[in-house]
Amino acid sequence: MKSSQQNTLSFLLPGIIMFAIIAYCNYSIYQYLDKLDDTNCKCAKLQLAKFLQTSSIIIPGIVLISLLISYQSMTSARVNPLLIILKNILSMYTMIYTICLIVYYFELKRCECANIGGKNFLLYPVFFAVGFIGFMLIMNVVGMFLSK
């Protein structure tokens, strides 16, 4: 296998797996919020819930666009600055969404009627961040041993 094909595969495979996990988690968040709405849980009816429910549909698309922009930047000799700006805007939206998920999760902690299955999916970005930091630490340690 050629080096460029191997680089492409090593980028695309984790990206596809990450996209699938994010899409599943956001679908689960959408279902959870829909269930909360159907149960008429008064303490869960915050304006934030509407934003999160809409964003849970949008975020997988944002992740896919970001992956495509990253792939294009990686494979192209010339990077379009507008794509980098777009990726930064999408990243900011994703960060706002993540913060809102965490805030909403803690708002629901004092809400008894919100204790239906699926609430923990609101924390999936935290698990991703912890997993990514752990992965980076492991890679640094492995790199230290391999460089000796």
C-alpha positions in Angstrom: 0.0 0.0 0.0 1.3 3.4 -0.9 2.2 5.9 1.8 -0.5 8.4 0.8 -3.1 5.7 0.7 -2.1 4.5 4.1 -2.2 8.1 5.5 -5.7 8.5 4.0 -6.9 5.3 5.5 -5.4 6.1 8.9 -7.3 9.4 8.9 -10.6 8.2 7.4 -11.1 5.1 9.5 -11.0 6.8 13.0 -13.0 9.7 11.5 -15.7 7.4 10.3 -15.8 5.6 13.7 -15.9 8.9 15.5 -18.7 10.2 13.3 -20.8 7.0 13.9 -20.4 7.3 17.7 -21.2 11.0 17.7 -24.2 10.4 15.4 -25.5 7.7 17.7 -25.0 9.7 20.8 -26.8 12.7 19.3 -29.7 10.6 18.1 -30.0 9.2 21.6 -30.0 12.8 23.0 -32.7 13.7 20.6 -34.8 10.7 21.6 -34.2 11.5 25.3 -35.3 15.1 24.9 -38.3 14.0 22.9 -39.3 11.6 25.6 -39.0 14.3 28.2 -41.2 16.5 26.1 -43.8 13.7 25.8 -43.8 13.0 29.6 -44.6 16.7 30.2 -41.8 17.0 32.7 -42.2 20.7 33.7 -38.7 21.2 35.3 -37.1 19.9 32.1 -38.9 22.4 29.8 -36.2 25.0 29.6 -35.4 27.0 26.5 -32.1 25.2 26.5 -33.9 21.9 25.7 -35.2 23.3 22.4 -31.6 24.4 21.4 -30.2 21.0 22.4 -32.8 19.1 20.5 -32.3 21.0 17.3 -28.5 20.9 17.7 -28.5 17.2 18.3 -29.7 16.9 14.7 -27.2 19.4 13.4 -24.0 18.3 15.2 -23.4 15.1 13.2 -23.5 17.2 10.0 -21.1 19.6 11.6 -18.7 16.8 12.5 -18.9 15.4 9.0 -18.1 18.8 7.5 -15.2 19.4 9.9 -13.8 15.9 9.0 -14.1 16.7 5.3 -12.4 20.1 5.8 -9.6 18.4 7.8 -9.2 15.8 5.1 -9.0 18.4 2.4 -6.5 20.4 4.3 -4.4 17.3 4.9 -4.4 16.2 1.3 -4.2 19.5 -0.5 -1.0 21.5 -1.0 -3.0 24.7 -0.8 -5.5 25.3 2.0 -8.5 27.5 1.4 -8.6 30.1 4.3 -12.4 30.3 4.0 -12.6 26.6 4.9 -10.4 27.1 7.9 -12.7 30.0 9.1 -15.8 27.8 8.5 -14.2 25.0 10.5 -13.4 27.4 13.4 -17.0 28.7 13.4 -18.3 25.1 13.4 -16.0 24.3 16.3 -17.3 27.2 18.3 -20.8 26.1 17.7 -19.9 22.6 18.8 -18.2 24.0 22.0 -21.3 26.0 22.9 -23.4 22.9 22.3 -21.1 20.9 24.6 -21.3 23.5 27.4 -25.1 23.6 27.0 -25.3 19.8 27.3 -23.4 19.8 30.5 -25.3 22.7 32.0 -28.6 21.0 31.1 -27.5 17.7 32.6 -26.8 19.4 35.9 -30.1 21.3 35.7 -31.9 18.0 35.3 -30.1 16.6 38.5 -32.8 18.2 40.7 -35.6 17.1 38.4 -37.2 13.8 39.4 -39.3 13.4 36.3 -36.2 13.6 34.1 -34.8 10.3 35.5 -35.7 8.3 32.4 -33.3 6.3 30.4 -30.8 8.3 28.2 -29.9 11.2 30.5 -26.2 10.2 30.6 -25.9 10.7 26.8 -25.9 14.4 27.6 -22.3 13.9 29.0 -20.9 12.1 26.0 -18.6 15.1 25.0 -17.0 14.8 28.5 -16.2 11.2 27.9 -14.8 12.0 24.4 -12.6 14.8 25.9 -11.3 12.5 28.7 -10.7 9.7 26.2 -8.8 12.0 23.9 -6.6 13.4 26.7 -5.9 9.8 27.9 -5.1 8.8 24.3 -2.7 11.8 23.9 -1.0 10.9 27.2 -0.5 7.3 26.2 0.9 8.4 22.8 3.4 10.7 24.6 4.5 8.0 26.9 4.9 5.5 24.0 6.7 8.2 22.0 9.2 8.7 24.9 10.0 5.0 25.1 10.3 4.6 21.3 12.6 7.6 21.0 15.2 6.1 23.3 
